[in-house]
Amino acid sequence: MIDTMVAMTTERFEELVAAAIDSLPESLGRAMENVSVSVDPFAPAGRLFGLYEGVPLTRRGISYSAVLPDRITIFMRSICASCRSDEEVTAAVRKTVVHEIAHHFGIDDARLAELGWA
């Protein structure tokens, strides 16, 4: 982690997350089921940029029903603390959003690393 942190409002950061989601192919957006994406602006900066919690689409069976939505949380302070510019924040947000959505589709960390999204 670097000594300075990019200053950004929560609203602007949320716009970057929304833009990253909107940049995905439309077919992926339509395929996402029962998942919510949120920004955590308060968690202390750490190594974790994002977190997927839920049951990936590839593991849902006929008994999957009446469950709370999967959650994807993007950690604002961690990302802003690791970047030196707004452009780096934008790139880190996009990479993190893609990474966490990939988990929703059942893609694991090893495969994401192979693809350059880890």
DOMARDO-754461 format. One record per residue: x, y, z of N, C-alpha, C, O in turn; residue in three letters; residue number from 1. Coordinates in steps of 0.1 Angstrom, whole numbers. Each point is the difference from the previous one (the first is absolute). Last residue first. Layout:
     n_x     n_y     n_z    ca_x    ca_y    ca_z     c_x     c_y     c_z     o_x     o_y     o_z   rest    nr
       X       Y       Z       X       Y       Z       X       Y       Z       X       Y       Z    Ala   NUM
...
END
This chain:
     n_x     n_y     n_z    ca_x    ca_y    ca_z     c_x     c_y     c_z     o_x     o_y     o_z   rest    nr
     -72    -113    -116       2      -3      14       7      12       7       2       0      12    Ala   118
     -13      -9     -60     -10       7       7       1      -2      15      -9       3       8    Trp   117
      32     -25     -47       5      14       3      -9       9       7       1      12       0    Gly   116
      -4     -61     -14      -5      10     -10       4      14       3      -3       9      -8    Leu   115
      17     -45      36       4      -4     -13      -5      11     -10       7       2     -10    Glu   114
     -22       3      54      14       3      -1       6      -3     -14       7       7      -6    Ala   113
     -51     -20      16       1      15      -2      14       4      -1       3       9      -8    Leu   112
     -11     -54      18      -4       3     -14       1      15      -3       5       4     -10    Arg   111
       2     -18      54      10      -5      -8      -2       3     -15       9       4      -7    Ala   110
     -42       8      40      12       9       0      11      -6      -9       7       8      -7    Asp   109
     -57     -23      -6       8       0      12      12       9      -1       3       4     -12    Asp   108
     -55      -6     -10      14       0      -4       8       2      13      -2      10       7    Ile   107
     -48     -10     -12       7     -12       4      15      -1      -4       5     -11       0    Gly   106
     -39      48      -3      -2      -9     -11       8     -13       3       0      -9      -9    Phe   105
       3      44      40     -14      -3      -1      -3     -10     -11      -9      -8       1    His   104
      53      24       3      -3      -9      11     -15      -4       0      -4     -11       2    His   103
      18      45     -31       4     -13      -5      -2     -11      10      -4     -11      -3    Ala   102
      -4      56      15     -11      -6      -8       4     -13      -6      -8      -9      -1    Ile   101
      42      31      25     -11      -4       9     -12      -6      -8      -6     -10       4    Glu   100
      42      29     -29       5     -12       8     -11      -5       9      -3     -12       0    His    99
      -5      52     -25       1     -12      -9       3     -13       8      -6     -10      -1    Val    98
       8      51      25     -14      -4      -3       0     -12      -9      -8      -9       2    Val    97
      50      26       8      -6      -6      12     -14      -4      -3      -4     -11       4    Thr    96
      28      35     -37       6     -14       1      -7      -7      12      -3     -12      -1    Lys    95
     -10      57      -6      -4      -9     -11       5     -14       2      -8     -10      -2    Arg    94
      23      42      32     -14      -2       2      -5     -10     -11      -7     -10       3    Val    93
      51      26      -7      -1     -10      11     -15      -3       3      -3     -12       3    Ala    92
      12      45     -35       5     -13      -5      -2     -10      11      -4     -12      -3    Ala    91
      -5      56      15     -10      -5     -10       4     -14      -5      -9      -8      -1    Thr    90
      39      30      29     -12      -4       8     -10      -6     -10      -6     -10       2    Val    89
      44      29     -21       3     -13       6     -12      -5       8      -2     -12       0    Glu    88
      -2      55     -18       1     -10     -11       3     -14       6      -6     -10      -5    Glu    87
       7      48      33     -13      -4      -3      -1     -11     -10      -8      -9       0    Asp    86
      53      10      28      -8       9      -8     -14      -5      -2      -3     -11       3    Ser    85
      36     -13      22       7      13       1      -8      11      -8       3      12       0    Arg    84
     -16     -61      29       2       7     -12       6      14       1      -1       6      11    Cys    83
     -13     -38      24      10      -7      -8       3       7     -13       9      -4      -7    Ser    82
     -42      18      39      13       1       7      11      -7      -8      12       3       2    Ala    81
     -58      -3     -17       6      14      -1      14       0       7       8       8      -4    Cys    80
     -32     -49       5       4       3     -13       7      14      -1      10       2      -6    Ile    79
     -27     -17      48      11      -8      -5       5       4     -14      12       0      -2    Ser    78
     -50      21      20      13       5       7      11      -9      -5      11       6      -2    Arg    77
     -55     -17     -14       5      12      -4      13       4       5      10       4      -7    Met    76
     -34     -52      -2       5       8      11       7      12      -5      12       0      -5    Phe    75
     -54     -34     -11      12       7      -5       5       9      11      -8       9       4    Ile    74
     -27     -55      -8       4      13       7      13       5      -6      10      -8      -1    Thr    73
     -53     -28     -10      13       4      -4       3      14       7      -8       9      -2    Ile    72
     -29     -53      10       5      14       2      14       1      -6       9      -8       2    Arg    71
     -58     -23      -8      14       0       2       5      14       1      -7      10      -4    Asp    70
     -43     -19      19       8       2     -12      15      -2       4       4       2      11    Pro    69
     -41     -29      16       4      14      -1       9       1     -13       7      -9      -3    Leu    68
     -43     -30       2      12       4       7       3      15      -1      -4       6     -10    Val    67
     -31     -39      -9      -3       7      12      12       3       8       0      -1      12    Ala    66
      11     -36     -45     -12       9      -1      -1       6      14       4      -5      10    Ser    65
      23     -37     -35       4      14       3     -12       8      -2      -5       3     -12    Tyr    64
       7     -51       4      -4       4      14       4      14       3      -3       5      11    Ser    63
      15     -26     -53     -15       1       1      -5       5      14     -11       5       1    Ile    62
      61       8     -11      -8     -12      -5     -14       3       2      -5      12       2    Gly    61
      56      14      -4     -14       1       4      -7     -12      -7       1      -2     -12    Arg    60
      46      14       6      -3      -9      11     -14       1       5      -4      -7      10    Arg    59
      23      35     -45       3     -14      -4      -2     -10      11       0     -12      -3    Thr    58
      -6      59       9     -10      -5      -9       2     -15      -3      -9      -7      -2    Leu    57
      28      25      49       2       3     -14     -10      -7      -9      -6     -10       4    Pro    56
       1      28      46       0     -13      -7       2       3     -15      -9       5      -6    Val    55
      26      28      48     -12      -6      -6       2     -13      -6      10      -7       3    Gly    54
      20      54       6      -6      -9      10     -13      -6      -6      -9       8      -3    Glu    53
      57      22     -10     -12      -7      -5      -5      -9      11       8      -9       4    Tyr    52
      26      55      -6      -4     -13       6     -13      -5      -6      -9       8      -1    Leu    51
      56      30      -5     -14      -4      -2      -3     -13       6       9      -8       3    Gly    50
      33      30       3      -7      11      -8     -15      -3      -2      -8       9      -1    Phe    49
      50     -22      38     -12      -5      -7      -7      11      -7      -5      10       6    Leu    48
      44      -5      23       4      -6     -13     -12      -5      -8       1      -2     -12    Arg    47
      -7      44      45       7     -13       2       4      -5     -14       0       7     -10    Gly    46
     -26      37      39       8      -4     -11       7     -13       3       5      -1      11    Ala    45
     -50      11      15      14       5       0       7      -5     -12      -3     -11      -5    Pro    44
     -50      19       4       9     -10       4      15       5      -1       3       7      -9    Ala    43
     -42      19      -7       5       2      14      10     -11       5       8       3       9    Phe    42
     -35       2     -52       9      11       1       7       1      14      10       8       1    Pro    41
     -35     -46     -34       3       3      14      10      11       1      12      -3      -3    Asp    40
     -49     -14     -37      12       6       4       1       2      15      -9       4       6    Val    39
     -20     -40     -40       0      12       8      14       4       3      10      -8      -2    Ser    38
     -46     -28     -27      13       6       0       0      12       8      -9       9      -2    Val    37
     -22     -58      -4       0      15       2      15       4       1       8      -7       5    Ser    36
     -41     -37     -26      13       5       5      -1      15       2      -5       7      -9    Val    35
     -24     -43     -14      -1       0      14      13       5       7       6      -7       8    Asn    34
       2      -4     -57     -13      -3       7       2       1      15       9      -5       6    Glu    33
      13      16     -60       2       1      14     -13      -2       7     -10       6      -4    Met    32
      14      -4     -44       2     -13       6       2       0      15      -1     -10       7    Ala    31
      -3      49     -34     -13      -7       0       1     -13       7      -9      -5       5    Arg    30
      48      30     -11      -9       7       9     -13      -7       1      -6      -1      11    Gly    29
      37     -14     -43       4      -3      14      -9       6      10      -4      -6      10    Leu    28
      -3      16     -55      -4     -13       2       4      -5      14      -7      -8       7    Ser    27
      21      51     -24     -14       0       4      -5     -15       4      -8      -1       9    Glu    26
      60      17      -3      -9      -4     -11     -15      -2       5      -2      -5      11    Pro    25
      32      39      17       0     -15      -3      -9      -3     -12      -9       8      -2    Leu    24
      15      36      23       9      -3     -11       0     -15      -4       6      -4     -10    Ser    23
     -31      22      48      -6       4     -13       8      -4     -12      -5      -1     -11    Asp    22
      22      -4      55     -10     -10      -3      -7       3     -13      -2     -10      -8    Ile    21
      34      41      22       7     -13      -3     -11     -11      -3       2      -8      -9    Ala    20
     -17      50      22       5       1     -14       7     -14      -3      -1      -4     -11    Ala    19
     -14      10      55     -12      -1      -9       5       0     -15      -5      -8      -8    Ala    18
      37      16      41      -5     -14       1     -11      -2     -10       0     -10      -7    Val    17
      16      53      11      10      -8      -6      -4     -15       0       2      -7     -10    Leu    16
     -29      38      34      -1       2     -15      10      -8      -8      -4      -6     -10    Glu    15
       8       7      57     -12      -8      -4      -3       1     -15      -4      -9      -7    Glu    14
      38      36      25       4     -14       0     -11      -9      -4       2      -9      -8    Phe    13
     -12      55      14       8      -2     -12       5     -15      -1       0      -6     -11    Arg    12
     -24      18      50      -9       1     -12       8      -3     -13      -4      -7      -9    Glu    11
      27      11      50      -7     -13      -1      -9       0     -13      -1     -10      -7    Thr    10
      44      42       7     -13      -1       7      -6     -14      -2       3      -7     -10    Thr     9
      50      17      10     -11      -1      -9     -13      -1       8       0      -6      11    Met     8
      59       9     -10     -12       6       6     -11      -1     -10       1       5     -11    Ala     7
      45     -35      17      -8       8      -9     -13       4       7      -7      -8       5    Val     6
      53      -3      21     -13      -6      -4      -7      10      -9      -1      12       2    Met     5
      56     -23      16     -12       9      -2     -12      -8      -5       1     -11      -5    Thr     4
      40     -12      15      -2       9      12     -12       9      -2      -6       5      10    Asp     3
       8     -56     -31       8      12      -1      -4      10      11     -10      -2       7    Ile     2
      10     -55     -11      -8      12       0       9      12       0      11       0       6    Met     1
END
